[in-house]
C-alpha cells in the first residue's frame, strides 16, 4: 500500500476499522524494532520507557506511574522472542497478544520500592539480566538499553555486557508509520478534535483556563484516550511568552486564547494540535490579526516546503523567515516527529542550528508536527499554531481537519 493510499485509510472511522488492524500494526512495529537490532548488530534490547514498551509489544500498564517508577521492563531479541518482566499481579495486560513470549516477575530496585535494600535488589535484577543474556544469546555481550538508572548500568558493565544506545534505535524504529498506524493515529485525532470542538463551544468570558482545559480531558477519556503530556493553555497576556500552563485565570471577552493539545489518545497515539481563538469568539483586533496571519503563514509555508528526501538542514535553511520582532520568542523548533509521543526528528531553526541542530533526511510515511509561535518580545499577546501531517511521495498532507481562523487573514 502506498502512503497516498494510507491517507485514504486514515479517514476510516473507528467502527469501520478492520478487525486485524491492531494485529498488523503490532507485527509491523515489532519488525521495525528487530530491523534496528539487525542494523546495529545487536542481539537484544532492554526497554524501560513505557512508550517504547507499548510500541514493541502493545502492552500498557499505568504509563505515567511506570514512567516515574521503573517497575516493568521488556527484552526483545533479534529473533523476535520477547521476555516481559511485569509489575506485581499484572500478567493479564499481556492477554490476547500473539508474541513468542516468556513472562516473569519484575524486580524493582528504586528506593521507593526497595528502601535500604535497593543495592541488594539491584544486584538480583542485574544477575537475572546477565543470566538471560548468557542463556539466550551465549557468547554475546552487546545489549541495547533505552534508559537505565546508574546502579543498573554499572552492574551490567561490571559483569561483562556492552551497553548500546537503545533509545536511538527505538526512535529510528518509530519514525516511519504503516497504514495501520495511520488508521490508529486517526482515531486519536478524531477524539482530540471532539475535545477541541467541546472547548470551542464552551469558550466564553467568565470561565477559567482550567475550566476550559478540562473539556479536552473529558473527551479524551470518553473516547478511550489515555493521558495528556502538558497543560499548555493560556489566555490574555499569559499567551506571551508561550509555555504557560493553564491556571485559575478568568477569561475576558475579546482576548486571545491559545492551546497545545499534546494528547495521548486512543491506541496510545499522540494528537498534537495548536490553535488560537478569541474569547467569546469576538472579532479580532488588528494586532491580533497581524499575529495570526504571521503564524498561519509560517505553518503553511513550511508545510508546502516539506518533501521526502529533503535533509533536515535544507528544510531549516529554507523555512519561513521569522521577522526580527518575533525572533526572540520563537518556538523551540520548526517541526518535530510525532507518533505515540513527540518523536525524532526535532528540526532546529536556522538561527539555532549550530547549537541544537542535527541532520538527517525526511522519509515517506513520517508523521510530523509543523510549529509556530508568534509573539513580540515584551508584547502582551501571542499566537500558537501547530498542524499534524504525514509525508507522502509528493509532499505532506494534513492529518486533521481542525480548522484555522481563515476569516482573520
N, C-alpha and C positions, 0 to 999 in steps of 0.2 A: 504494500500500500504506500503510495506517495504521500508526502506531507500535505500536499494540496487536498488529497482525499481525507487526510486526518482532520482538516478543518471542517469538512462536511460532517465527519463522525462526531466532532466535538460539539455540534449543535444538537445532538440527540439528548433528550431528557432522561431523567433517572428511571422512569417507568419503562422506557424503551431499551434500556441497556441490555446487551446480550448477557445471558447468564454466565458465560465463560469469560467475560471481560476481566474480572479480577484474577482468575486463574492464568490468563495470558499475560497480564501485567506482572504478576508475581514471577512467572517464569522468565520474562524479559529482564526484569530488574536483577534477578539472581545471575542471569547470564552476563549482564553488564559488570557485576562485581567480579565474577570469575575471569572475564576478559582482562580486567585490570590486574588481577593476580598473575595471569599469564604474561601480560605485557611487562610486568615488573619482576618476573622470575621469582615469584614469592609463593610458597605453598599454602599459606593461610593468613587470615586477617581476624584480629580480635576487635570486636566492636562494643563500645560502651555508650556512644552517643545514641539517644533514643530515636532520633530521626534516621540515622544510619541503620539501626536495627530494624526499624519499620520498613525502610527501603529494601533491605536484603531479604527479610523474612515475612513481611506484612504482619508482624505482631506488634501490639501496642499495649503498654501497661503503665498507667499513671505517668505519662511522659514528662510533665513538669516536675513531678516529685523525683522520678528516677534520673532526671537531668541534673538535679542537685545532689541526690543521694545515690551514688553508683552501686546499685544493688541487683542489677540483672545485666547479663552480658552474653555475647554470642561469638562463636568462632565459625567462620566459613572457610572451607578448604577448596583448593583449586579443582578438585574432582567433584565438587557440588555437595559434599557431605556438610552437615551443619550440627554443631553442638550448641544447645541453648541452656545457659545457666539461669534458671528462673527464680524470681522472688518467692518468698515463702507461700506455699499452697496456691500458687497461681499457674499451675501447669495447664489449666483449662484455656488460657489465652492462645494456646497453640492448636486447639481443636480445629479440625477441618482443613488443615494445611497439607498440601502434597509436597513434603520435603523428605529427604533422606536424613532423618533427624534422630539425635540422641538427646534426651532431656536430663539435666542434672540440677541439683540444688545450688543456688548461688552462695558464695562465701563473701560476705560484706565485711570490709575491714576499715571503714571510716570510723572516726572517733565516736560519732553518734551511735553507730551500730555496735562497736566493739569496746568503746571506752579504753580502759588501761590494757585491754587485751589486743589492741589494734595491731601491734607489731607481730604478735603470735599469729593472729588471723591472716595477716598479710603473707606470712611465711607459708601457711597452709594453702592459701589461694595460689601463691606462686608455685609451690611444689606441684599442685594439680595441673597448672598450665604447662609447666615443663614436662610433666609426665605425659600429658596428652600429645604434645609435640613429638616426644620420643617414640610413643607407640603408634601414632597415626602417620607420621612422616619421618621415619627413622633416618638419621643422618642429616636432616635439615635443621638449620639454625635460624633461618630468616623468618621473622614474624612481623606482619604489619599490624599496627595498633592505631586506632583513631584518637583516643585520649585516655590518659592513664596517670594517676597520681604518682608523685616521685618515688614513694616507697616500693610500689609495684614495679615500676620501670627498672629501678635499681636491682631488685631481686632477680628479674628475668635476665638482665645483662650479666649480673654476677654469676648466674647459673648457665651461661653459655649461649643465650639467644641474642641474635642481632635484630634490633627493632627498626622497622621502616615506617615511613610516614603514611599511615593508613587513611588519615583524613584527606590527604591529597588524592589518593586512589578513589575514595568514595565520592569526592566532589567531581572527579572526572567521570566516574560511572554514572552519576546522576544528571550529567549535562544534557544528553540527548533523550528526548521523550518519545515513547512509542505512541501509536494511535490510541491504544487503550489508556495510556496515561493521560493523554489529552482529553479523553472522554471523562476520566475521573476528575481531572482538574476543572473541566467544565461544570461538573456537579457542584464543586466547591464555589466556583464563580457565581453560579446561579443562586446559591444560598447567600453569598455575600451581597449580590445585587438586591435580594429581598431585604437584607438588613439596611442597605443604603436607601432603598425606597421607603422603608419604615422611618428612617431618620429624617428623610426629606419631608414626609408627611407630618412628623412631629416637631419640625423645626419652627419655633415661634418665640417671640420675646417672652421673657419671664421664666423659662426653664433653665436649668443649669447645664453646663457642659456634660456632667456625669449623667444627668437625666437622658440627654440625647444619645450619648455613647452606649448606654445600656440597651438601646434598641438593636444595635448590631449584635451584641452578645445574645440577645433573646432569639433572634432569627437564626444565628449560627447554631445554637444548641437545639432549637426546634427542628432544624433540618438535618440533624445528625453530625454537626460540626464538633470541633474538639476544644480549641483554645485560641487565644489571641496574644500575639507576642508583645505588643506595645499598647499604650493608651494615648496615641497621638491624635488628639482632637483639641483644637484651640479656637478662641474667638477674640474679636476685637484686637486690642494691642498685644495680646498674647500670641497672635499669628506672626509676629515679627520680634525677634528672630524665630525660626522654626525650631521644633523639638520640645515644645511644651506639652506635657501630658495633661489629660482632661482634669478639671478642677471643679470646685463648687461655684465658680463664677457664673453669674446670671447673664443670659444672653440679652443683648439690646437690639432693638429694631434697626435694620439697615447696616449693621456692622458685618464684617466678613467672618465666616465660619469655615475652617479647613480641617481635614482629617486624612488619615492614612490607615487603611484597614488592618494590614498585617495579620490577616485572619487565617488560621489553620482550620479548614472546614472539613466537610465530609471526605472520607477516604484518606485523610491526613495530608491533603494538598493545600498549599497556601494560595490565598487570593489577596493580592497586594494592589489596592486601588486607592488613589488620592483624588479628591475633588474639593472644590471651594465654592461656597454659596454665600448669599447674603441672608442674614437672619430676617425672618418674615417674608423672604423672597421679594424683598424690596428692590426697586430699581437701583442698580449700582451707580455710584458716583463716577465722575470722570477719572479720578485717580484709581479707583477700584478696577475700572475697565482697562486702564492702561496696564496695570499689574497683570491682570488676567490675560490680556492679549499677548504679553511677553511670554508668560508661562505656556500658554497654548502654542505659540509659535515654536518655543524650544522643544516641546514634546513632539510636535508633528514634523518639524524639520528633521529631527533626529530619527524618527520612525521612517521617514522617507529615505533617509541615508542608509539605513541598515541593510546589509546584504550578506548571505553566506559567502565565505571565502575572504571577506574583508578582515583585516587584522584589527585587534583592539586599538592599537596605536593609531592606525589610519582613521578609525572611527572617532577617536578622541580629537585628533588634529582637525578633522573636517566638521566636527559637531558645531551646532549653533553657538555663535559667539555671544557670551553674556555681556550686556552693557556694563561699563565700569561701575555705574551707580549700584548695581546689584551683585557685583562680583564677590564682595566680602562675605555676603550672606548666602552664597551659592549652596546647593545641596551637596552632600558628601561625595556623590558620584554622578556620572552621566546616565548610566544604566547598570543593572545588575541581573544576574541569573535568578530564576525563581523555579521552585519545584514544590517539595514538601515544606521548605522554608526558603529564605534567601540563600542563593547558591552561587557558585562560580559561574561566570566571571563577575568581577567588580571593576567597572571601567572608570578610571580616574579622569577628571577634567584635564585638559591640556596644561593648564597652569599648575596642576598638582602632579604632573606625570613623573618628574624627576624624583619626587619624594614618595609617591604612592602608586605609581603606575606599573603595570606588567603587561607583557604582550602575549598574544595567542591569536586564534582565528575562530570566527563565528562559524557554526555548523548548522545545516538544515536540521530542524527538529529541536533546536534550543529554544527554551522559553525565557523571556526577558521582561523586565520592568524598565520602562523609559521614564526618567525622572525629571522634575523641575521644581525648584522653589525660587520665587521672585519676590524679593523684599529689599528695600534700600537700607543701607547701614544707617542706624538711627531713626528709621522710619517707624510708623505707628501701625502698619498692617502689611500683610504679605499673602501670596497665593501659592498653594501647594497643589500640583497636579502630577499624576502618575498613571501610565497605561500599561497593561499587561499584554504581551504579544508573543507570537510564535514565529520563528524564522521558517519560511518556505523557500522554494527554489528561486523565486523572483523577488524576494524581499521579506517583509514582515506583515503579519495580519493581526489585528486586534483580537483578543480572546474575550473581551467583554463589550457588551452593548451599552454599558452605563454612560449616559450622555454627558457631554460638556455643555457649558453655557454659551453656545454659539451666538445667541442673540446679544451677548455682551460685546462681541467683536466689532 
